[in-house]
């Protein structure tokens, strides 16, 4: 398996696990779900970190599909070089940092925006390298 596919796997696992803090937060704030909760949503407010965890999860889901597409297209085209490996690694680590910063609520120097932009730049770098190498 290529390094790019490994990072795609790591990103999938990260994205697939980001719902866990949300569920823990819901359960700790409101207790276990009861059948009535499925019909009428509880109105008690959730802690801010739970809402941030939910947004971090949704953001990870939104960014996963485009990243997966470029990694899989690159793999199908047989493109794997230091640029694609580096971009895949940077994407994963930046997404991990983004989730952690978002959930914890770090607001220093626009850290969340910065790591989001780093991940997006890694995605664009990967995509441009695939296009460059396949034209």
VENKAMO-V439981 format. One record per backbone hydrogen bond with DSSP energy under -0.5 kcal/mol. CO is the residue of the C=O (numbers start at 0). NH is the residue of the N-H. If there is no record, write none. Layout:
co & nh
CO & NH
CO & NH
//
This chain:
co & nh
1 & 5
2 & 6
3 & 7
4 & 8
5 & 9
6 & 10
7 & 11
8 & 12
9 & 13
10 & 14
11 & 15
12 & 16
13 & 16
13 & 17
14 & 17
16 & 19
17 & 21
18 & 22
19 & 23
20 & 24
21 & 25
22 & 26
23 & 27
24 & 28
25 & 29
26 & 30
33 & 36
33 & 37
34 & 37
35 & 38
35 & 39
46 & 49
46 & 50
47 & 51
48 & 52
49 & 53
50 & 54
51 & 55
52 & 56
53 & 57
54 & 58
55 & 59
56 & 60
57 & 61
58 & 62
59 & 63
60 & 64
61 & 65
62 & 66
63 & 67
64 & 68
65 & 69
66 & 70
67 & 71
68 & 72
69 & 73
70 & 74
71 & 75
72 & 76
73 & 77
73 & 78
74 & 77
77 & 79
80 & 84
81 & 85
82 & 86
83 & 87
84 & 88
85 & 89
86 & 90
87 & 91
88 & 92
89 & 93
90 & 94
91 & 95
92 & 96
93 & 97
94 & 98
95 & 99
96 & 100
97 & 101
98 & 102
99 & 103
100 & 104
100 & 105
106 & 109
107 & 110
109 & 113
110 & 114
111 & 115
112 & 116
113 & 117
114 & 118
115 & 119
116 & 120
117 & 121
118 & 122
119 & 123
120 & 124
121 & 125
122 & 126
123 & 127
124 & 128
125 & 129
126 & 130
127 & 131
128 & 132
129 & 133
130 & 133
130 & 134
//
